[in-house]
Amino acid sequence: MQNENDSLARLAHAHGMTDLEIEERESVLAEVAAQQVIRRWQEEEEADLQALREFEEHCKTRVHPEDIDWGFHDQHDF
């Protein structure tokens, strides 16, 4: 027995597409959306890495290791 009032079938009739075509279209749109999310994440990750590289380069030119008080002398003060 087939449901004649299937909402997907009615939607397909209204748009001139079969239910299989609509399902295929939905899956393609979902895949495209997922790829866009991944691409956005990769762009953000690359921007973060670039900012880190710039910060490291800035630190190399401004801070010398001999200028840093590492606090090791505090361990042995009695």
mmCIF file of the N, C-alpha and C atoms, coordinates in Angstrom:
data_MODEL
# 
_entry.id   MODEL 
# 
loop_
_atom_site.group_PDB 
_atom_site.id 
_atom_site.type_symbol 
_atom_site.label_atom_id 
_atom_site.label_alt_id 
_atom_site.label_comp_id 
_atom_site.label_asym_id 
_atom_site.label_entity_id 
_atom_site.label_seq_id 
_atom_site.pdbx_PDB_ins_code 
_atom_site.Cartn_x 
_atom_site.Cartn_y 
_atom_site.Cartn_z 
_atom_site.occupancy 
_atom_site.B_iso_or_equiv 
_atom_site.pdbx_formal_charge 
_atom_site.auth_seq_id 
_atom_site.auth_comp_id 
_atom_site.auth_asym_id 
_atom_site.auth_atom_id 
_atom_site.pdbx_PDB_model_num 
ATOM 1   N N  . MET A 1 1  ? 0.837  -1.165 0.000   1.00 0.00 ? 1  MET A N  1 
ATOM 2   C CA . MET A 1 1  ? 0.000  0.000  0.000   1.00 0.00 ? 1  MET A CA 1 
ATOM 3   C C  . MET A 1 1  ? 0.893  1.244  0.000   1.00 0.00 ? 1  MET A C  1 
ATOM 4   N N  . GLN A 1 2  ? 0.543  2.198  -0.830  1.00 0.00 ? 2  GLN A N  1 
ATOM 5   C CA . GLN A 1 2  ? 1.344  3.398  -0.985  1.00 0.00 ? 2  GLN A CA 1 
ATOM 6   C C  . GLN A 1 2  ? 0.574  4.599  -0.455  1.00 0.00 ? 2  GLN A C  1 
ATOM 7   N N  . ASN A 1 3  ? 1.258  5.451  0.259   1.00 0.00 ? 3  ASN A N  1 
ATOM 8   C CA . ASN A 1 3  ? 0.630  6.640  0.823   1.00 0.00 ? 3  ASN A CA 1 
ATOM 9   C C  . ASN A 1 3  ? 0.504  7.688  -0.272  1.00 0.00 ? 3  ASN A C  1 
ATOM 10  N N  . GLU A 1 4  ? -0.721 8.035  -0.655  1.00 0.00 ? 4  GLU A N  1 
ATOM 11  C CA . GLU A 1 4  ? -0.961 8.990  -1.736  1.00 0.00 ? 4  GLU A CA 1 
ATOM 12  C C  . GLU A 1 4  ? -0.750 10.431 -1.271  1.00 0.00 ? 4  GLU A C  1 
ATOM 13  N N  . ASN A 1 5  ? -0.760 10.652 0.026   1.00 0.00 ? 5  ASN A N  1 
ATOM 14  C CA . ASN A 1 5  ? -0.616 12.003 0.556   1.00 0.00 ? 5  ASN A CA 1 
ATOM 15  C C  . ASN A 1 5  ? 0.780  12.249 1.121   1.00 0.00 ? 5  ASN A C  1 
ATOM 16  N N  . ASP A 1 6  ? 1.741  11.576 0.570   1.00 0.00 ? 6  ASP A N  1 
ATOM 17  C CA . ASP A 1 6  ? 3.120  11.720 1.009   1.00 0.00 ? 6  ASP A CA 1 
ATOM 18  C C  . ASP A 1 6  ? 3.579  13.159 0.755   1.00 0.00 ? 6  ASP A C  1 
ATOM 19  N N  . SER A 1 7  ? 4.064  13.827 1.802   1.00 0.00 ? 7  SER A N  1 
ATOM 20  C CA . SER A 1 7  ? 4.450  15.231 1.660   1.00 0.00 ? 7  SER A CA 1 
ATOM 21  C C  . SER A 1 7  ? 5.618  15.403 0.694   1.00 0.00 ? 7  SER A C  1 
ATOM 22  N N  . LEU A 1 8  ? 6.531  14.449 0.662   1.00 0.00 ? 8  LEU A N  1 
ATOM 23  C CA . LEU A 1 8  ? 7.652  14.518 -0.266  1.00 0.00 ? 8  LEU A CA 1 
ATOM 24  C C  . LEU A 1 8  ? 7.172  14.398 -1.704  1.00 0.00 ? 8  LEU A C  1 
ATOM 25  N N  . ALA A 1 9  ? 6.193  13.533 -1.927  1.00 0.00 ? 9  ALA A N  1 
ATOM 26  C CA . ALA A 1 9  ? 5.628  13.384 -3.272  1.00 0.00 ? 9  ALA A CA 1 
ATOM 27  C C  . ALA A 1 9  ? 4.902  14.662 -3.695  1.00 0.00 ? 9  ALA A C  1 
ATOM 28  N N  . ARG A 1 10 ? 4.172  15.275 -2.772  1.00 0.00 ? 10 ARG A N  1 
ATOM 29  C CA . ARG A 1 10 ? 3.482  16.522 -3.093  1.00 0.00 ? 10 ARG A CA 1 
ATOM 30  C C  . ARG A 1 10 ? 4.488  17.633 -3.384  1.00 0.00 ? 10 ARG A C  1 
ATOM 31  N N  . LEU A 1 11 ? 5.554  17.683 -2.626  1.00 0.00 ? 11 LEU A N  1 
ATOM 32  C CA . LEU A 1 11 ? 6.592  18.682 -2.852  1.00 0.00 ? 11 LEU A CA 1 
ATOM 33  C C  . LEU A 1 11 ? 7.244  18.460 -4.218  1.00 0.00 ? 11 LEU A C  1 
ATOM 34  N N  . ALA A 1 12 ? 7.499  17.221 -4.549  1.00 0.00 ? 12 ALA A N  1 
ATOM 35  C CA . ALA A 1 12 ? 8.091  16.898 -5.842  1.00 0.00 ? 12 ALA A CA 1 
ATOM 36  C C  . ALA A 1 12 ? 7.157  17.310 -6.973  1.00 0.00 ? 12 ALA A C  1 
ATOM 37  N N  . HIS A 1 13 ? 5.895  17.071 -6.811  1.00 0.00 ? 13 HIS A N  1 
ATOM 38  C CA . HIS A 1 13 ? 4.931  17.446 -7.846  1.00 0.00 ? 13 HIS A CA 1 
ATOM 39  C C  . HIS A 1 13 ? 4.901  18.967 -7.997  1.00 0.00 ? 13 HIS A C  1 
ATOM 40  N N  . ALA A 1 14 ? 4.960  19.693 -6.892  1.00 0.00 ? 14 ALA A N  1 
ATOM 41  C CA . ALA A 1 14 ? 4.917  21.157 -6.944  1.00 0.00 ? 14 ALA A CA 1 
ATOM 42  C C  . ALA A 1 14 ? 6.170  21.728 -7.602  1.00 0.00 ? 14 ALA A C  1 
ATOM 43  N N  . HIS A 1 15 ? 7.310  21.088 -7.426  1.00 0.00 ? 15 HIS A N  1 
ATOM 44  C CA . HIS A 1 15 ? 8.566  21.591 -7.982  1.00 0.00 ? 15 HIS A CA 1 
ATOM 45  C C  . HIS A 1 15 ? 8.955  20.898 -9.282  1.00 0.00 ? 15 HIS A C  1 
ATOM 46  N N  . GLY A 1 16 ? 8.169  19.955 -9.725  1.00 0.00 ? 16 GLY A N  1 
ATOM 47  C CA . GLY A 1 16 ? 8.469  19.265 -10.978 1.00 0.00 ? 16 GLY A CA 1 
ATOM 48  C C  . GLY A 1 16 ? 9.638  18.311 -10.879 1.00 0.00 ? 16 GLY A C  1 
ATOM 49  N N  . MET A 1 17 ? 9.878  17.802 -9.678  1.00 0.00 ? 17 MET A N  1 
ATOM 50  C CA . MET A 1 17 ? 10.982 16.867 -9.463  1.00 0.00 ? 17 MET A CA 1 
ATOM 51  C C  . MET A 1 17 ? 10.427 15.626 -8.771  1.00 0.00 ? 17 MET A C  1 
ATOM 52  N N  . THR A 1 18 ? 11.083 14.518 -9.001  1.00 0.00 ? 18 THR A N  1 
ATOM 53  C CA . THR A 1 18 ? 10.678 13.308 -8.292  1.00 0.00 ? 18 THR A CA 1 
ATOM 54  C C  . THR A 1 18 ? 11.260 13.336 -6.888  1.00 0.00 ? 18 THR A C  1 
ATOM 55  N N  . ASP A 1 19 ? 10.743 12.488 -6.034  1.00 0.00 ? 19 ASP A N  1 
ATOM 56  C CA . ASP A 1 19 ? 11.253 12.443 -4.665  1.00 0.00 ? 19 ASP A CA 1 
ATOM 57  C C  . ASP A 1 19 ? 12.715 12.015 -4.626  1.00 0.00 ? 19 ASP A C  1 
ATOM 58  N N  . LEU A 1 20 ? 13.125 11.156 -5.540  1.00 0.00 ? 20 LEU A N  1 
ATOM 59  C CA . LEU A 1 20 ? 14.531 10.747 -5.586  1.00 0.00 ? 20 LEU A CA 1 
ATOM 60  C C  . LEU A 1 20 ? 15.423 11.915 -5.992  1.00 0.00 ? 20 LEU A C  1 
ATOM 61  N N  . GLU A 1 21 ? 14.951 12.733 -6.916  1.00 0.00 ? 21 GLU A N  1 
ATOM 62  C CA . GLU A 1 21 ? 15.724 13.900 -7.325  1.00 0.00 ? 21 GLU A CA 1 
ATOM 63  C C  . GLU A 1 21 ? 15.830 14.908 -6.172  1.00 0.00 ? 21 GLU A C  1 
ATOM 64  N N  . ILE A 1 22 ? 14.753 15.068 -5.438  1.00 0.00 ? 22 ILE A N  1 
ATOM 65  C CA . ILE A 1 22 ? 14.784 15.978 -4.292  1.00 0.00 ? 22 ILE A CA 1 
ATOM 66  C C  . ILE A 1 22 ? 15.742 15.454 -3.227  1.00 0.00 ? 22 ILE A C  1 
ATOM 67  N N  . GLU A 1 23 ? 15.693 14.163 -2.944  1.00 0.00 ? 23 GLU A N  1 
ATOM 68  C CA . GLU A 1 23 ? 16.606 13.580 -1.957  1.00 0.00 ? 23 GLU A CA 1 
ATOM 69  C C  . GLU A 1 23 ? 18.059 13.729 -2.404  1.00 0.00 ? 23 GLU A C  1 
ATOM 70  N N  . GLU A 1 24 ? 18.320 13.512 -3.697  1.00 0.00 ? 24 GLU A N  1 
ATOM 71  C CA . GLU A 1 24 ? 19.674 13.665 -4.222  1.00 0.00 ? 24 GLU A CA 1 
ATOM 72  C C  . GLU A 1 24 ? 20.125 15.120 -4.100  1.00 0.00 ? 24 GLU A C  1 
ATOM 73  N N  . ARG A 1 25 ? 19.229 16.032 -4.426  1.00 0.00 ? 25 ARG A N  1 
ATOM 74  C CA . ARG A 1 25 ? 19.546 17.455 -4.324  1.00 0.00 ? 25 ARG A CA 1 
ATOM 75  C C  . ARG A 1 25 ? 19.844 17.843 -2.874  1.00 0.00 ? 25 ARG A C  1 
ATOM 76  N N  . GLU A 1 26 ? 19.036 17.326 -1.945  1.00 0.00 ? 26 GLU A N  1 
ATOM 77  C CA . GLU A 1 26 ? 19.249 17.605 -0.524  1.00 0.00 ? 26 GLU A CA 1 
ATOM 78  C C  . GLU A 1 26 ? 20.607 17.081 -0.057  1.00 0.00 ? 26 GLU A C  1 
ATOM 79  N N  . SER A 1 27 ? 20.978 15.892 -0.510  1.00 0.00 ? 27 SER A N  1 
ATOM 80  C CA . SER A 1 27 ? 22.262 15.334 -0.091  1.00 0.00 ? 27 SER A CA 1 
ATOM 81  C C  . SER A 1 27 ? 23.421 16.129 -0.686  1.00 0.00 ? 27 SER A C  1 
ATOM 82  N N  . VAL A 1 28 ? 23.278 16.598 -1.919  1.00 0.00 ? 28 VAL A N  1 
ATOM 83  C CA . VAL A 1 28 ? 24.322 17.420 -2.534  1.00 0.00 ? 28 VAL A CA 1 
ATOM 84  C C  . VAL A 1 28 ? 24.447 18.745 -1.781  1.00 0.00 ? 28 VAL A C  1 
ATOM 85  N N  . LEU A 1 29 ? 23.321 19.364 -1.448  1.00 0.00 ? 29 LEU A N  1 
ATOM 86  C CA . LEU A 1 29 ? 23.351 20.624 -0.703  1.00 0.00 ? 29 LEU A CA 1 
ATOM 87  C C  . LEU A 1 29 ? 23.972 20.440 0.682   1.00 0.00 ? 29 LEU A C  1 
ATOM 88  N N  . ALA A 1 30 ? 23.683 19.317 1.328   1.00 0.00 ? 30 ALA A N  1 
ATOM 89  C CA . ALA A 1 30 ? 24.276 19.033 2.635   1.00 0.00 ? 30 ALA A CA 1 
ATOM 90  C C  . ALA A 1 30 ? 25.787 18.858 2.512   1.00 0.00 ? 30 ALA A C  1 
ATOM 91  N N  . GLU A 1 31 ? 26.224 18.190 1.456   1.00 0.00 ? 31 GLU A N  1 
ATOM 92  C CA . GLU A 1 31 ? 27.663 17.992 1.240   1.00 0.00 ? 31 GLU A CA 1 
ATOM 93  C C  . GLU A 1 31 ? 28.356 19.327 0.979   1.00 0.00 ? 31 GLU A C  1 
ATOM 94  N N  . VAL A 1 32 ? 27.734 20.175 0.175   1.00 0.00 ? 32 VAL A N  1 
ATOM 95  C CA . VAL A 1 32 ? 28.304 21.491 -0.110  1.00 0.00 ? 32 VAL A CA 1 
ATOM 96  C C  . VAL A 1 32 ? 28.406 22.314 1.174   1.00 0.00 ? 32 VAL A C  1 
ATOM 97  N N  . ALA A 1 33 ? 27.373 22.272 1.997   1.00 0.00 ? 33 ALA A N  1 
ATOM 98  C CA . ALA A 1 33 ? 27.390 23.007 3.267   1.00 0.00 ? 33 ALA A CA 1 
ATOM 99  C C  . ALA A 1 33 ? 28.504 22.495 4.173   1.00 0.00 ? 33 ALA A C  1 
ATOM 100 N N  . ALA A 1 34 ? 28.692 21.184 4.213   1.00 0.00 ? 34 ALA A N  1 
ATOM 101 C CA . ALA A 1 34 ? 29.760 20.606 5.036   1.00 0.00 ? 34 ALA A CA 1 
ATOM 102 C C  . ALA A 1 34 ? 31.129 21.043 4.523   1.00 0.00 ? 34 ALA A C  1 
ATOM 103 N N  . GLN A 1 35 ? 31.297 21.073 3.219   1.00 0.00 ? 35 GLN A N  1 
ATOM 104 C CA . GLN A 1 35 ? 32.570 21.507 2.645   1.00 0.00 ? 35 GLN A CA 1 
ATOM 105 C C  . GLN A 1 35 ? 32.843 22.974 2.948   1.00 0.00 ? 35 GLN A C  1 
ATOM 106 N N  . GLN A 1 36 ? 31.795 23.793 2.952   1.00 0.00 ? 36 GLN A N  1 
ATOM 107 C CA . GLN A 1 36 ? 31.968 25.207 3.274   1.00 0.00 ? 36 GLN A CA 1 
ATOM 108 C C  . GLN A 1 36 ? 32.402 25.384 4.733   1.00 0.00 ? 36 GLN A C  1 
ATOM 109 N N  . VAL A 1 37 ? 31.831 24.589 5.616   1.00 0.00 ? 37 VAL A N  1 
ATOM 110 C CA . VAL A 1 37 ? 32.218 24.654 7.027   1.00 0.00 ? 37 VAL A CA 1 
ATOM 111 C C  . VAL A 1 37 ? 33.690 24.254 7.183   1.00 0.00 ? 37 VAL A C  1 
ATOM 112 N N  . ILE A 1 38 ? 34.079 23.194 6.507   1.00 0.00 ? 38 ILE A N  1 
ATOM 113 C CA . ILE A 1 38 ? 35.470 22.734 6.570   1.00 0.00 ? 38 ILE A CA 1 
ATOM 114 C C  . ILE A 1 38 ? 36.397 23.792 5.997   1.00 0.00 ? 38 ILE A C  1 
ATOM 115 N N  . ARG A 1 39 ? 36.032 24.388 4.871   1.00 0.00 ? 39 ARG A N  1 
ATOM 116 C CA . ARG A 1 39 ? 36.860 25.422 4.254   1.00 0.00 ? 39 ARG A CA 1 
ATOM 117 C C  . ARG A 1 39 ? 37.007 26.634 5.179   1.00 0.00 ? 39 ARG A C  1 
ATOM 118 N N  . ARG A 1 40 ? 35.908 27.032 5.812   1.00 0.00 ? 40 ARG A N  1 
ATOM 119 C CA . ARG A 1 40 ? 35.961 28.161 6.745   1.00 0.00 ? 40 ARG A CA 1 
ATOM 120 C C  . ARG A 1 40 ? 36.882 27.836 7.928   1.00 0.00 ? 40 ARG A C  1 
ATOM 121 N N  . TRP A 1 41 ? 36.772 26.597 8.433   1.00 0.00 ? 41 TRP A N  1 
ATOM 122 C CA . TRP A 1 41 ? 37.628 26.173 9.544   1.00 0.00 ? 41 TRP A CA 1 
ATOM 123 C C  . TRP A 1 41 ? 39.098 26.206 9.128   1.00 0.00 ? 41 TRP A C  1 
ATOM 124 N N  . GLN A 1 42 ? 39.402 25.745 7.911   1.00 0.00 ? 42 GLN A N  1 
ATOM 125 C CA . GLN A 1 42 ? 40.786 25.745 7.438   1.00 0.00 ? 42 GLN A CA 1 
ATOM 126 C C  . GLN A 1 42 ? 41.317 27.168 7.277   1.00 0.00 ? 42 GLN A C  1 
ATOM 127 N N  . GLU A 1 43 ? 40.466 28.083 6.792   1.00 0.00 ? 43 GLU A N  1 
ATOM 128 C CA . GLU A 1 43 ? 40.888 29.474 6.648   1.00 0.00 ? 43 GLU A CA 1 
ATOM 129 C C  . GLU A 1 43 ? 41.166 30.100 8.008   1.00 0.00 ? 43 GLU A C  1 
ATOM 130 N N  . GLU A 1 44 ? 40.323 29.807 8.985   1.00 0.00 ? 44 GLU A N  1 
ATOM 131 C CA . GLU A 1 44 ? 40.547 30.328 10.336  1.00 0.00 ? 44 GLU A CA 1 
ATOM 132 C C  . GLU A 1 44 ? 41.824 29.750 10.930  1.00 0.00 ? 44 GLU A C  1 
ATOM 133 N N  . GLU A 1 45 ? 42.053 28.474 10.709  1.00 0.00 ? 45 GLU A N  1 
ATOM 134 C CA . GLU A 1 45 ? 43.255 27.813 11.208  1.00 0.00 ? 45 GLU A CA 1 
ATOM 135 C C  . GLU A 1 45 ? 44.505 28.434 10.586  1.00 0.00 ? 45 GLU A C  1 
ATOM 136 N N  . GLU A 1 46 ? 44.458 28.696 9.275   1.00 0.00 ? 46 GLU A N  1 
ATOM 137 C CA . GLU A 1 46 ? 45.588 29.314 8.593   1.00 0.00 ? 46 GLU A CA 1 
ATOM 138 C C  . GLU A 1 46 ? 45.830 30.726 9.111   1.00 0.00 ? 46 GLU A C  1 
ATOM 139 N N  . ALA A 1 47 ? 44.756 31.473 9.371   1.00 0.00 ? 47 ALA A N  1 
ATOM 140 C CA . ALA A 1 47 ? 44.904 32.824 9.920   1.00 0.00 ? 47 ALA A CA 1 
ATOM 141 C C  . ALA A 1 47 ? 45.537 32.767 11.311  1.00 0.00 ? 47 ALA A C  1 
ATOM 142 N N  . ASP A 1 48 ? 45.138 31.794 12.127  1.00 0.00 ? 48 ASP A N  1 
ATOM 143 C CA . ASP A 1 48 ? 45.727 31.637 13.456  1.00 0.00 ? 48 ASP A CA 1 
ATOM 144 C C  . ASP A 1 48 ? 47.215 31.296 13.362  1.00 0.00 ? 48 ASP A C  1 
ATOM 145 N N  . LEU A 1 49 ? 47.559 30.406 12.448  1.00 0.00 ? 49 LEU A N  1 
ATOM 146 C CA . LEU A 1 49 ? 48.968 30.029 12.279  1.00 0.00 ? 49 LEU A CA 1 
ATOM 147 C C  . LEU A 1 49 ? 49.792 31.217 11.802  1.00 0.00 ? 49 LEU A C  1 
ATOM 148 N N  . GLN A 1 50 ? 49.230 32.022 10.895  1.00 0.00 ? 50 GLN A N  1 
ATOM 149 C CA . GLN A 1 50 ? 49.938 33.198 10.405  1.00 0.00 ? 50 GLN A CA 1 
ATOM 150 C C  . GLN A 1 50 ? 50.164 34.196 11.537  1.00 0.00 ? 50 GLN A C  1 
ATOM 151 N N  . ALA A 1 51 ? 49.146 34.401 12.372  1.00 0.00 ? 51 ALA A N  1 
ATOM 152 C CA . ALA A 1 51 ? 49.285 35.308 13.515  1.00 0.00 ? 51 ALA A CA 1 
ATOM 153 C C  . ALA A 1 51 ? 50.352 34.791 14.480  1.00 0.00 ? 51 ALA A C  1 
ATOM 154 N N  . LEU A 1 52 ? 50.393 33.480 14.694  1.00 0.00 ? 52 LEU A N  1 
ATOM 155 C CA . LEU A 1 52 ? 51.409 32.894 15.574  1.00 0.00 ? 52 LEU A CA 1 
ATOM 156 C C  . LEU A 1 52 ? 52.803 33.092 14.995  1.00 0.00 ? 52 LEU A C  1 
ATOM 157 N N  . ARG A 1 53 ? 52.951 32.883 13.678  1.00 0.00 ? 53 ARG A N  1 
ATOM 158 C CA . ARG A 1 53 ? 54.259 33.086 13.043  1.00 0.00 ? 53 ARG A CA 1 
ATOM 159 C C  . ARG A 1 53 ? 54.713 34.543 13.195  1.00 0.00 ? 53 ARG A C  1 
ATOM 160 N N  . GLU A 1 54 ? 53.782 35.467 12.968  1.00 0.00 ? 54 GLU A N  1 
ATOM 161 C CA . GLU A 1 54 ? 54.122 36.888 13.108  1.00 0.00 ? 54 GLU A CA 1 
ATOM 162 C C  . GLU A 1 54 ? 54.510 37.225 14.546  1.00 0.00 ? 54 GLU A C  1 
ATOM 163 N N  . PHE A 1 55 ? 53.792 36.650 15.514  1.00 0.00 ? 55 PHE A N  1 
ATOM 164 C CA . PHE A 1 55 ? 54.117 36.890 16.918  1.00 0.00 ? 55 PHE A CA 1 
ATOM 165 C C  . PHE A 1 55 ? 55.493 36.333 17.263  1.00 0.00 ? 55 PHE A C  1 
ATOM 166 N N  . GLU A 1 56 ? 55.782 35.119 16.806  1.00 0.00 ? 56 GLU A N  1 
ATOM 167 C CA . GLU A 1 56 ? 57.085 34.520 17.075  1.00 0.00 ? 56 GLU A CA 1 
ATOM 168 C C  . GLU A 1 56 ? 58.203 35.346 16.452  1.00 0.00 ? 56 GLU A C  1 
ATOM 169 N N  . GLU A 1 57 ? 57.970 35.833 15.233  1.00 0.00 ? 57 GLU A N  1 
ATOM 170 C CA . GLU A 1 57 ? 58.984 36.655 14.572  1.00 0.00 ? 57 GLU A CA 1 
ATOM 171 C C  . GLU A 1 57 ? 59.183 37.964 15.330  1.00 0.00 ? 57 GLU A C  1 
ATOM 172 N N  . HIS A 1 58 ? 58.097 38.538 15.807  1.00 0.00 ? 58 HIS A N  1 
ATOM 173 C CA . HIS A 1 58 ? 58.172 39.771 16.592  1.00 0.00 ? 58 HIS A CA 1 
ATOM 174 C C  . HIS A 1 58 ? 58.951 39.532 17.889  1.00 0.00 ? 58 HIS A C  1 
ATOM 175 N N  . CYS A 1 59 ? 58.694 38.411 18.535  1.00 0.00 ? 59 CYS A N  1 
ATOM 176 C CA . CYS A 1 59 ? 59.373 38.097 19.798  1.00 0.00 ? 59 CYS A CA 1 
ATOM 177 C C  . CYS A 1 59 ? 60.861 37.857 19.582  1.00 0.00 ? 59 CYS A C  1 
ATOM 178 N N  . LYS A 1 60 ? 61.231 37.246 18.483  1.00 0.00 ? 60 LYS A N  1 
ATOM 179 C CA . LYS A 1 60 ? 62.644 36.976 18.214  1.00 0.00 ? 60 LYS A CA 1 
ATOM 180 C C  . LYS A 1 60 ? 63.444 38.268 18.073  1.00 0.00 ? 60 LYS A C  1 
ATOM 181 N N  . THR A 1 61 ? 62.808 39.285 17.528  1.00 0.00 ? 61 THR A N  1 
ATOM 182 C CA . THR A 1 61 ? 63.534 40.529 17.312  1.00 0.00 ? 61 THR A CA 1 
ATOM 183 C C  . THR A 1 61 ? 63.551 41.413 18.543  1.00 0.00 ? 61 THR A C  1 
ATOM 184 N N  . ARG A 1 62 ? 62.652 41.202 19.483  1.00 0.00 ? 62 ARG A N  1 
ATOM 185 C CA . ARG A 1 62 ? 62.533 42.109 20.623  1.00 0.00 ? 62 ARG A CA 1 
ATOM 186 C C  . ARG A 1 62 ? 63.005 41.510 21.940  1.00 0.00 ? 62 ARG A C  1 
ATOM 187 N N  . VAL A 1 63 ? 62.944 40.207 22.104  1.00 0.00 ? 63 VAL A N  1 
ATOM 188 C CA . VAL A 1 63 ? 63.280 39.587 23.388  1.00 0.00 ? 63 VAL A CA 1 
ATOM 189 C C  . VAL A 1 63 ? 64.491 38.685 23.201  1.00 0.00 ? 63 VAL A C  1 
ATOM 190 N N  . HIS A 1 64 ? 65.470 38.887 24.079  1.00 0.00 ? 64 HIS A N  1 
ATOM 191 C CA . HIS A 1 64 ? 66.657 38.038 24.064  1.00 0.00 ? 64 HIS A CA 1 
ATOM 192 C C  . HIS A 1 64 ? 66.598 37.106 25.273  1.00 0.00 ? 64 HIS A C  1 
ATOM 193 N N  . PRO A 1 65 ? 66.958 35.852 25.111  1.00 0.00 ? 65 PRO A N  1 
ATOM 194 C CA . PRO A 1 65 ? 66.860 34.895 26.223  1.00 0.00 ? 65 PRO A CA 1 
ATOM 195 C C  . PRO A 1 65 ? 67.616 35.324 27.468  1.00 0.00 ? 65 PRO A C  1 
ATOM 196 N N  . GLU A 1 66 ? 68.723 36.038 27.305  1.00 0.00 ? 66 GLU A N  1 
ATOM 197 C CA . GLU A 1 66 ? 69.483 36.453 28.489  1.00 0.00 ? 66 GLU A CA 1 
ATOM 198 C C  . GLU A 1 66 ? 68.775 37.560 29.272  1.00 0.00 ? 66 GLU A C  1 
ATOM 199 N N  . ASP A 1 67 ? 67.779 38.203 28.678  1.00 0.00 ? 67 ASP A N  1 
ATOM 200 C CA . ASP A 1 67 ? 67.023 39.249 29.367  1.00 0.00 ? 67 ASP A CA 1 
ATOM 201 C C  . ASP A 1 67 ? 65.865 38.699 30.202  1.00 0.00 ? 67 ASP A C  1 
ATOM 202 N N  . ILE A 1 68 ? 65.579 37.425 30.071  1.00 0.00 ? 68 ILE A N  1 
ATOM 203 C CA . ILE A 1 68 ? 64.437 36.835 30.766  1.00 0.00 ? 68 ILE A CA 1 
ATOM 204 C C  . ILE A 1 68 ? 64.872 36.304 32.127  1.00 0.00 ? 68 ILE A C  1 
ATOM 205 N N  . ASP A 1 69 ? 64.156 36.680 33.173  1.00 0.00 ? 69 ASP A N  1 
ATOM 206 C CA . ASP A 1 69 ? 64.415 36.142 34.508  1.00 0.00 ? 69 ASP A CA 1 
ATOM 207 C C  . ASP A 1 69 ? 63.545 34.890 34.651  1.00 0.00 ? 69 ASP A C  1 
ATOM 208 N N  . TRP A 1 70 ? 64.162 33.737 34.516  1.00 0.00 ? 70 TRP A N  1 
ATOM 209 C CA . TRP A 1 70 ? 63.422 32.483 34.526  1.00 0.00 ? 70 TRP A CA 1 
ATOM 210 C C  . TRP A 1 70 ? 63.007 32.071 35.928  1.00 0.00 ? 70 TRP A C  1 
ATOM 211 N N  . GLY A 1 71 ? 63.531 32.679 36.946  1.00 0.00 ? 71 GLY A N  1 
ATOM 212 C CA . GLY A 1 71 ? 63.117 32.394 38.310  1.00 0.00 ? 71 GLY A CA 1 
ATOM 213 C C  . GLY A 1 71 ? 63.749 31.165 38.904  1.00 0.00 ? 71 GLY A C  1 
ATOM 214 N N  . PHE A 1 72 ? 64.765 30.584 38.269  1.00 0.00 ? 72 PHE A N  1 
ATOM 215 C CA . PHE A 1 72 ? 65.388 29.380 38.813  1.00 0.00 ? 72 PHE A CA 1 
ATOM 216 C C  . PHE A 1 72 ? 66.143 29.645 40.096  1.00 0.00 ? 72 PHE A C  1 
ATOM 217 N N  . HIS A 1 73 ? 66.609 30.859 40.275  1.00 0.00 ? 73 HIS A N  1 
ATOM 218 C CA . HIS A 1 73 ? 67.384 31.178 41.490  1.00 0.00 ? 73 HIS A CA 1 
ATOM 219 C C  . HIS A 1 73 ? 66.509 31.087 42.725  1.00 0.00 ? 73 HIS A C  1 
ATOM 220 N N  . ASP A 1 74 ? 65.180 31.217 42.578  1.00 0.00 ? 74 ASP A N  1 
ATOM 221 C CA . ASP A 1 74 ? 64.273 31.144 43.727  1.00 0.00 ? 74 ASP A CA 1 
ATOM 222 C C  . ASP A 1 74 ? 64.198 29.753 44.320  1.00 0.00 ? 74 ASP A C  1 
ATOM 223 N N  . GLN A 1 75 ? 64.558 28.740 43.576  1.00 0.00 ? 75 GLN A N  1 
ATOM 224 C CA . GLN A 1 75 ? 64.460 27.365 44.056  1.00 0.00 ? 75 GLN A CA 1 
ATOM 225 C C  . GLN A 1 75 ? 65.454 27.064 45.169  1.00 0.00 ? 75 GLN A C  1 
ATOM 226 N N  . HIS A 1 76 ? 66.592 27.728 45.120  1.00 0.00 ? 76 HIS A N  1 
ATOM 227 C CA . HIS A 1 76 ? 67.660 27.383 46.045  1.00 0.00 ? 76 HIS A CA 1 
ATOM 228 C C  . HIS A 1 76 ? 67.902 28.438 47.109  1.00 0.00 ? 76 HIS A C  1 
ATOM 229 N N  . ASP A 1 77 ? 67.051 29.424 47.236  1.00 0.00 ? 77 ASP A N  1 
ATOM 230 C CA . ASP A 1 77 ? 67.196 30.424 48.288  1.00 0.00 ? 77 ASP A CA 1 
ATOM 231 C C  . ASP A 1 77 ? 66.579 29.878 49.584  1.00 0.00 ? 77 ASP A C  1 
ATOM 232 N N  . PHE A 1 78 ? 67.441 29.679 50.592  1.00 0.00 ? 78 PHE A N  1 
ATOM 233 C CA . PHE A 1 78 ? 66.937 29.183 51.876  1.00 0.00 ? 78 PHE A CA 1 
ATOM 234 C C  . PHE A 1 78 ? 67.166 30.179 52.944  1.00 0.00 ? 78 PHE A C  1 
# 
